[in-house]
Amino acid sequence: MSDLVKFTFGLSDPDLEDDERLKFASKLLPELRGLDEVERADRAEDLSPEAGSKPGFATLVGVLTAEVSIKNIKSFFSFLDDRLADKPIKVKVKLGEKEVEIEAKSRQELAEAEQVTLNLIAAMDGASNA
């Protein structure tokens, strides 16, 4: 089992314009890159770009990715909680071949997303040791 968990996340408020999402992500990205807990952070690539766009250069507006070691999951969620507070977000968590998508609209739901992530890790760890 990989030691890294890949998070893909962004604001999910339908009232936000693309420029607001981009501004938020642009502010958050350098902070993510500066965290010791984060191995790698970047803008999320669009895996199904529009016809005619250059391959490898399309990104999703306002969506970021972060690769975090398993031992730093709690610290990473604490960072998200501090920065995102009660903003609605979508978080996709990928560990190995398993992936789960979670939508959180409050601190409580973000705490639940952390627990889902920890449960996924525990399930994957149990499966690899079986």
C-alpha positions in Angstrom: 0.0 0.0 0.0 1.2 3.5 -0.9 2.2 5.8 2.0 0.7 8.8 0.2 -3.0 9.8 0.0 -4.0 12.0 -2.9 -6.5 14.7 -2.2 -8.3 16.7 -4.9 -10.4 19.5 -3.5 -12.0 22.8 -4.3 -14.9 25.1 -3.2 -18.3 23.7 -4.2 -20.3 26.9 -3.8 -22.5 27.2 -6.9 -22.7 30.9 -6.5 -19.0 31.5 -6.8 -17.7 32.7 -10.2 -14.6 31.1 -11.7 -12.4 34.1 -10.9 -13.3 33.8 -7.2 -12.5 30.1 -7.2 -9.2 30.8 -9.0 -8.3 33.6 -6.5 -9.0 31.3 -3.6 -6.9 28.4 -5.1 -4.1 30.8 -6.0 -4.0 32.0 -2.4 -4.1 28.5 -0.9 -1.6 26.8 -3.2 1.6 28.4 -1.9 0.4 27.7 1.7 -0.1 24.0 0.8 3.4 23.9 -0.8 4.9 25.3 2.3 3.4 22.7 4.6 5.8 20.0 5.8 2.8 17.6 5.9 2.3 17.9 2.1 4.6 16.0 -0.2 3.3 17.7 -3.3 0.6 20.3 -4.1 -0.5 21.6 -7.5 -3.5 22.7 -9.5 -5.7 19.8 -10.6 -5.4 18.7 -14.2 -8.5 18.4 -16.3 -8.4 14.8 -17.4 -11.1 15.4 -20.1 -10.3 18.8 -21.6 -12.4 20.4 -24.3 -11.6 19.5 -27.9 -8.9 21.7 -29.3 -7.2 22.5 -26.0 -3.5 21.7 -25.6 -2.9 18.4 -23.8 -1.2 18.6 -20.5 -2.0 22.3 -20.0 -5.7 22.1 -19.0 -6.4 22.6 -15.3 -9.7 22.7 -13.4 -10.5 26.2 -12.2 -10.0 26.5 -8.5 -9.3 22.9 -7.8 -6.1 21.8 -6.1 -4.4 18.5 -5.5 -2.2 17.5 -2.5 -0.3 14.3 -1.8 -0.1 13.7 1.9 1.6 10.9 3.8 -0.7 8.8 5.9 0.9 9.9 9.1 0.1 13.5 8.3 -3.6 13.1 7.5 -4.9 14.7 10.8 -2.6 17.7 10.4 -3.7 18.2 6.8 -7.4 18.1 7.7 -6.6 20.6 10.5 -5.1 22.9 7.9 -8.2 22.5 5.7 -10.4 23.2 8.7 -8.5 26.4 9.5 -8.5 27.7 5.9 -11.9 26.6 4.7 -13.9 27.0 7.9 -17.6 26.6 6.9 -17.1 27.0 3.2 -18.7 24.2 1.1 -16.0 22.0 -0.5 -15.7 18.8 -2.4 -12.9 16.5 -1.5 -11.8 13.5 -3.5 -9.6 11.1 -1.6 -7.6 8.5 -3.4 -5.5 5.8 -1.9 -4.1 3.2 -4.3 -7.0 2.1 -6.5 -9.7 3.1 -4.0 -11.3 6.5 -4.3 -14.1 8.3 -2.4 -15.6 11.7 -3.0 -16.9 13.7 -0.1 -18.8 17.0 0.1 -18.5 19.0 3.2 -20.5 22.1 4.0 -19.4 22.7 7.7 -16.6 22.0 10.1 -18.6 19.0 11.4 -18.8 17.5 7.9 -15.1 18.1 7.3 -14.4 16.2 10.5 -16.6 13.4 9.1 -14.6 13.5 5.9 -11.4 13.1 8.0 -13.0 10.0 9.6 -14.0 8.5 6.2 -10.4 9.0 5.1 -9.0 7.3 8.1 -11.5 4.4 7.7 -10.5 4.0 4.1 -6.8 3.9 5.1 -7.6 1.3 7.8 -9.6 -0.8 5.3 -6.8 -0.7 2.7 -4.2 -1.5 5.4 -6.3 -4.5 6.6 -6.7 -5.7 3.0 -3.0 -5.5 2.3 -2.2 -7.5 5.5 -4.8 -10.2 4.8 
